[in-house]
Amino acid sequence: MQGGGTAQGTGPRQASDASSSGATGYATGVACVLGGAFCASLAGVIVRGTVVADAWQILTIRALSFGLVLLVYLAFAYGRELPARFMAIGLPGLVASLMLAVSFVAYVVALRLTTVADTILIISASPMVAALLGRAFLGEAVGRRTWIAMAVALAGVAVMLTSGLLGGTLLGSMVALLCCLCYAGMIVALRAGRATDMTPAACLAGFLALVVCVPAAGSFDLPARDWALGIALGAVQLGLQMILTVRGARAVPAAQVMLLLMIEIVLAPLWVWLAFGEEPGTWSLAGGAIVVAAILWNALGGRRGAASAA
């Protein structure tokens, strides 16, 4: 009787502890992804501060500094184990590296071939693409709540960009779609390798992007200000973003990672507004409110789901 009583007594407590651990792990993952989205949102205001550099020059400096900063970070974190950590990323890491590198380049090319509104709207479909890929390759079920949140968030983006949705080119839209597919694929690949640290995969992507960026950039006779801002883009805006996103993706399903990252679209025009006085406009504010509401609604539901699953 005593043994039976002990088992019954500890069972609920263990279940409660597991539930709390699952919810805490999910909440930490959400916080990391949101931190990554915050870093990502700084890109526009930093680029606006450059004087001479064009998109390819900035992209090259950004990719190089990004790769070097992550390499230094990993060297301090793992020391002599660093080569083994790069080997440990396996096929998922290589896929994530390639996808991220292609998305770097495709984003810039899309902006050159079509409108900003067209590019952002297409890339905003990334959560839905990640949901489908995660379901197909990882077996990650996507709840009705998440599907609804993604649809509402996409509608919010459309509201934000309502004044510039027309005028895009077919080629530019196709390149933007490639960026969308690669970015979603990168997140799914990170999820596939979540048992290990996939930061080396992100580091490798920075150096892979240089293969295309360096020839396209041409000269690097730039003012010190442009060099400093380009390095800030790679080291802080992108480097810290990927460190946080990689960590968060280990605890948050792929579709929800992409949905959380959409907060970047809302924050980016706000920083430009504060720094340069460019008012986002009524439609942008209204659409941004819709996106934020959808993300928060889904994140709160996901936390309860994580606790129940645990």
C-alpha positions in Angstrom: 0.0 0.0 0.0 2.8 2.4 0.9 4.6 1.7 -2.3 1.4 2.2 -4.3 0.7 5.4 -2.4 4.1 6.8 -3.1 3.8 6.1 -6.8 0.4 7.8 -6.9 1.8 10.7 -4.9 4.8 11.4 -7.2 3.0 10.9 -10.5 1.1 14.2 -10.6 4.2 16.1 -9.3 6.3 14.6 -12.0 3.7 15.5 -14.6 3.5 19.0 -13.3 7.3 19.4 -13.4 7.4 18.1 -17.0 4.6 20.4 -18.0 6.4 23.4 -16.5 9.6 22.4 -18.2 7.9 22.1 -21.6 6.2 25.5 -21.2 9.5 27.1 -20.0 11.5 25.7 -22.9 8.9 26.9 -25.4 8.8 30.3 -23.8 12.6 30.6 -23.9 12.5 29.5 -27.6 9.9 32.2 -28.4 11.9 34.8 -26.6 15.0 33.9 -28.6 13.2 34.0 -31.9 11.6 37.4 -31.1 15.1 38.6 -30.1 16.3 37.5 -33.5 13.5 39.3 -35.2 14.3 42.5 -33.3 17.9 42.3 -34.6 16.7 41.6 -38.1 14.5 44.7 -38.0 17.5 46.9 -37.6 18.7 46.3 -41.1 16.7 49.0 -42.8 17.7 51.8 -40.5 21.4 50.8 -40.6 21.5 50.6 -44.4 19.7 54.0 -44.6 22.7 55.4 -42.7 25.2 54.5 -45.4 26.6 57.2 -47.6 28.1 55.7 -50.8 27.9 51.8 -50.6 25.4 50.1 -53.0 23.5 46.9 -52.1 26.1 44.4 -53.2 28.9 46.2 -51.4 26.9 46.3 -48.2 25.9 42.7 -48.6 29.5 41.6 -49.1 30.7 43.3 -46.0 27.7 42.0 -44.1 28.3 38.4 -45.2 32.0 38.5 -44.4 31.7 40.1 -41.0 28.8 37.8 -40.2 30.8 34.7 -41.0 33.9 36.0 -39.1 31.9 37.0 -36.0 30.2 33.6 -35.8 33.5 31.9 -36.3 35.0 33.8 -33.4 32.0 33.1 -31.2 32.2 29.4 -32.0 35.9 29.3 -31.4 35.4 30.7 -27.9 32.5 28.4 -27.2 34.1 25.2 -28.3 37.8 25.7 -28.5 39.5 22.6 -29.9 36.2 21.0 -30.5 35.4 23.5 -33.2 36.2 21.3 -36.3 34.1 18.5 -34.8 31.2 20.9 -34.3 31.3 21.8 -37.9 31.3 18.2 -38.9 28.4 17.5 -36.5 26.0 19.6 -38.5 25.6 16.8 -41.0 23.3 17.0 -44.0 20.7 19.2 -42.3 23.4 21.8 -41.5 24.7 21.7 -45.1 21.2 22.2 -46.4 20.5 25.0 -43.9 23.8 26.7 -45.0 23.0 26.6 -48.7 19.4 27.8 -48.1 20.5 30.7 -46.0 23.2 31.7 -48.5 20.8 31.6 -51.4 18.2 33.7 -49.5 20.9 36.3 -48.7 21.5 36.8 -52.4 17.9 36.3 -53.7 16.6 39.0 -51.4 18.9 41.6 -52.8 18.2 40.5 -56.4 14.5 40.6 -55.8 14.6 44.1 -54.5 16.4 45.1 -57.7 13.9 43.4 -60.0 10.6 44.2 -58.4 9.0 46.5 -55.8 9.8 46.4 -52.1 6.1 45.7 -51.4 6.0 42.8 -53.8 9.1 41.3 -52.3 8.0 41.6 -48.7 4.5 40.3 -49.4 5.9 37.2 -51.1 8.5 36.5 -48.4 5.7 36.9 -45.8 4.3 33.6 -47.0 7.4 31.9 -45.5 5.5 30.7 -42.4 3.0 28.8 -44.5 5.8 27.3 -46.7 7.7 26.3 -43.5 4.5 24.7 -42.2 4.1 22.6 -45.3 7.8 21.6 -45.4 7.9 20.8 -41.7 4.9 18.6 -42.1 6.3 16.8 -45.1 9.9 16.3 -43.9 9.7 16.4 -40.1 6.1 15.3 -39.5 5.4 18.4 -37.5 1.7 18.9 -37.2 0.4 22.4 -37.6 -2.6 23.3 -35.5 -5.6 25.2 -36.6 -4.6 28.1 -34.4 -1.3 28.5 -36.2 -2.9 28.3 -39.6 -5.4 31.0 -38.7 -2.6 33.1 -37.2 -0.5 32.8 -40.3 -3.4 33.8 -42.6 -4.3 36.8 -40.4 -0.6 37.9 -40.2 -0.3 37.6 -44.0 -3.5 39.7 -44.4 -1.9 42.3 -42.0 1.2 42.5 -44.2 -1.1 43.1 -47.2 -2.8 45.9 -45.3 0.6 47.4 -44.4 1.7 47.4 -48.1 -1.7 48.2 -49.6 -0.3 51.3 -51.4 2.4 49.4 -53.2 1.1 46.0 -54.1 0.9 46.7 -57.8 3.7 47.2 -60.2 5.9 44.2 -59.5 7.6 42.2 -62.3 7.2 38.5 -62.9 11.0 37.8 -62.7 11.3 39.8 -59.5 8.4 37.9 -58.0 9.9 34.6 -58.9 13.2 35.5 -57.3 11.3 36.7 -54.2 9.5 33.3 -54.1 12.9 31.6 -54.3 14.0 33.7 -51.2 10.8 32.7 -49.5 11.3 29.0 -50.2 15.0 29.0 -49.1 14.3 30.9 -45.9 11.5 28.5 -44.9 13.7 25.5 -45.9 16.5 26.9 -43.8 14.3 26.9 -40.7 13.1 23.4 -41.4 16.6 22.2 -41.8 17.6 23.8 -38.5 14.7 22.0 -36.9 15.9 18.7 -38.4 19.3 19.1 -36.8 18.0 20.5 -33.5 19.7 17.8 -31.5 23.0 19.6 -32.1 24.1 23.2 -32.2 23.5 24.4 -35.8 25.3 27.8 -35.4 28.2 26.4 -37.5 25.8 26.0 -40.4 24.8 29.7 -40.2 28.5 30.6 -40.1 29.2 28.6 -43.2 26.4 30.3 -45.0 28.1 33.7 -44.6 31.2 32.5 -46.4 29.1 30.7 -49.1 27.3 33.9 -49.9 30.6 35.6 -50.6 31.1 33.5 -53.7 28.3 35.5 -55.4 28.6 38.8 -53.5 32.3 39.6 -54.0 32.3 39.5 -57.8 29.1 41.6 -57.9 30.3 44.2 -55.5 33.4 45.3 -57.4 35.3 48.1 -55.7 35.4 48.5 -51.9 36.8 52.1 -51.8 34.1 53.2 -49.3 34.0 55.7 -46.5 34.8 54.5 -43.0 31.2 55.1 -42.0 29.9 52.7 -44.6 32.4 50.1 -43.6 31.4 50.5 -39.9 27.7 50.2 -40.7 28.3 47.2 -43.0 30.2 45.4 -40.2 27.4 46.3 -37.7 25.0 44.7 -40.1 27.0 41.4 -40.2 28.2 41.3 -36.6 25.1 42.5 -34.7 22.0 42.7 -36.9 22.6 39.4 -38.6 25.1 37.6 -36.4 23.2 38.0 -33.1 19.9 37.4 -35.1 21.1 34.0 -36.3 22.5 32.9 -32.9 19.2 33.6 -31.2 17.1 32.1 -34.1 19.1 28.9 -34.2 18.7 28.5 -30.5 15.0 29.3 -30.6 14.4 26.9 -33.5 15.4 24.0 -31.2 12.3 24.5 -29.1 9.7 26.1 -31.4 8.1 24.4 -34.5 9.2 25.6 -37.9 5.9 27.3 -38.8 5.8 29.2 -35.5 9.4 30.3 -35.9 8.7 31.9 -39.2 5.5 33.5 -37.9 7.4 35.0 -34.9 10.1 36.3 -37.3 7.4 38.3 -39.1 7.5 40.9 -36.2 10.6 42.2 -38.2 8.2 43.6 -40.8 6.4 45.6 -38.2 9.4 46.9 -36.3 11.6 47.8 -39.3 9.5 50.9 -40.4 9.2 52.0 -36.8 13.0 52.3 -36.4 13.2 54.3 -39.7 10.4 56.5 -38.4 12.2 57.2 -35.2 15.7 57.7 -36.8 14.7 59.6 -40.0 11.2 60.9 -39.4 9.6 58.8 -42.1 6.1 58.3 -40.9 4.8 54.7 -41.7 1.3 55.9 -42.4 -2.1 54.8 -41.2 -2.3 51.6 -43.3 1.2 50.5 -42.1 0.2 51.0 -38.4 -3.1 49.2 -38.9 -1.5 46.3 -40.7 1.3 46.1 -38.2 -1.2 45.9 -35.3 -2.9 43.0 -37.1 0.4 41.1 -37.5 1.4 41.6 -33.9 -2.0 40.5 -32.6 -1.8 37.3 -34.7 1.7 36.5 -33.5 0.9 37.1 -29.8 -2.3 35.1 -30.0 -0.5 32.1 -31.6 2.5 32.3 -29.2 0.3 32.3 -26.1 -1.7 29.3 -27.5 1.6 27.6 -28.3 2.9 28.0 -24.8 -0.2 26.2 -23.4 0.2 23.5 -26.0 3.8 23.0 -25.1 2.8 22.5 -21.4 0.1 20.0 -22.4 2.4 18.0 -24.6 5.0 17.8 -21.9 
